[in-house]
Amino acid sequence: MTSIYLSSDNPRWVPRSEDDLRAAIDGGLFEENHHLDLKKAPGTKRDNRELARDLASFAIDGGTLVIGV
């Protein structure tokens, strides 16, 4: 598993498996920022619109969207 701690060698962490995500959750390392957005599962039309806006914003710089957190 790749280190989930940010450093000059690892400036932007990208989870590659469910185990990576679990390690980050267990370590309390999830913090939303410009390249990471955390969402509950969408349940309403308003949630879907918010999700669409977030996905569109990632089209500019890229990023990671984690749904179900």
C-alpha positions as a Markdown table, in Angstrom:
| # | Residue | x | y | z |
|---|---|---|---|---|
| 1 | Met | 0.0 | 0.0 | 0.0 |
| 2 | Thr | 1.2 | 3.5 | -0.8 |
| 3 | Ser | 1.8 | 5.8 | 2.1 |
| 4 | Ile | -1.3 | 7.9 | 2.9 |
| 5 | Tyr | 0.7 | 10.6 | 4.6 |
| 6 | Leu | 1.4 | 13.6 | 2.5 |
| 7 | Ser | 5.0 | 14.7 | 1.9 |
| 8 | Ser | 7.1 | 16.2 | -0.9 |
| 9 | Asp | 7.3 | 12.7 | -2.4 |
| 10 | Asn | 3.6 | 12.2 | -2.1 |
| 11 | Pro | 1.9 | 15.6 | -2.4 |
| 12 | Arg | -1.5 | 14.3 | -3.3 |
| 13 | Trp | -2.8 | 10.9 | -2.1 |
| 14 | Val | -5.0 | 8.9 | -4.4 |
| 15 | Pro | -6.6 | 5.8 | -2.9 |
| 16 | Arg | -6.0 | 2.8 | -5.1 |
| 17 | Ser | -8.1 | 0.2 | -3.2 |
| 18 | Glu | -10.8 | -0.1 | -0.5 |
| 19 | Asp | -8.0 | -1.0 | 1.9 |
| 20 | Asp | -6.4 | 2.4 | 1.3 |
| 21 | Leu | -9.7 | 4.0 | 2.1 |
| 22 | Arg | -10.2 | 2.0 | 5.2 |
| 23 | Ala | -6.7 | 2.8 | 6.4 |
| 24 | Ala | -7.3 | 6.5 | 5.9 |
| 25 | Ile | -10.7 | 6.3 | 7.8 |
| 26 | Asp | -9.2 | 4.3 | 10.6 |
| 27 | Gly | -6.3 | 6.8 | 10.9 |
| 28 | Gly | -8.6 | 9.8 | 10.9 |
| 29 | Leu | -6.8 | 11.3 | 7.9 |
| 30 | Phe | -9.8 | 12.3 | 5.8 |
| 31 | Glu | -10.1 | 16.0 | 5.5 |
| 32 | Glu | -11.9 | 17.7 | 2.6 |
| 33 | Asn | -9.8 | 20.0 | 0.5 |
| 34 | His | -9.4 | 21.2 | -3.1 |
| 35 | His | -8.7 | 17.6 | -4.4 |
| 36 | Leu | -10.8 | 15.5 | -2.0 |
| 37 | Asp | -14.5 | 15.6 | -1.5 |
| 38 | Leu | -16.5 | 13.3 | 0.8 |
| 39 | Lys | -20.1 | 12.5 | 0.3 |
| 40 | Lys | -22.9 | 10.5 | 1.8 |
| 41 | Ala | -24.9 | 8.4 | -0.7 |
| 42 | Pro | -27.1 | 10.9 | -2.6 |
| 43 | Gly | -30.8 | 10.5 | -1.8 |
| 44 | Thr | -32.6 | 13.5 | -3.2 |
| 45 | Lys | -32.5 | 15.6 | -6.4 |
| 46 | Arg | -30.8 | 18.3 | -4.4 |
| 47 | Asp | -28.0 | 15.8 | -3.4 |
| 48 | Asn | -27.7 | 14.8 | -7.1 |
| 49 | Arg | -27.3 | 18.5 | -8.2 |
| 50 | Glu | -24.6 | 19.0 | -5.5 |
| 51 | Leu | -22.8 | 15.9 | -6.7 |
| 52 | Ala | -22.9 | 17.1 | -10.3 |
| 53 | Arg | -21.5 | 20.5 | -9.3 |
| 54 | Asp | -18.6 | 18.8 | -7.4 |
| 55 | Leu | -17.9 | 16.5 | -10.3 |
| 56 | Ala | -17.8 | 19.4 | -12.7 |
| 57 | Ser | -15.3 | 21.3 | -10.5 |
| 58 | Phe | -13.0 | 18.3 | -10.5 |
| 59 | Ala | -12.9 | 18.5 | -14.4 |
| 60 | Ile | -10.6 | 21.6 | -14.0 |
| 61 | Asp | -7.9 | 20.3 | -11.7 |
| 62 | Gly | -8.8 | 16.7 | -11.0 |
| 63 | Gly | -9.6 | 15.2 | -7.7 |
| 64 | Thr | -11.0 | 12.3 | -5.7 |
| 65 | Leu | -14.7 | 12.0 | -4.8 |
| 66 | Val | -15.5 | 9.4 | -2.1 |
| 67 | Ile | -19.2 | 8.5 | -1.9 |
| 68 | Gly | -20.5 | 6.6 | 1.1 |
| 69 | Val | -18.4 | 8.2 | 3.9 |
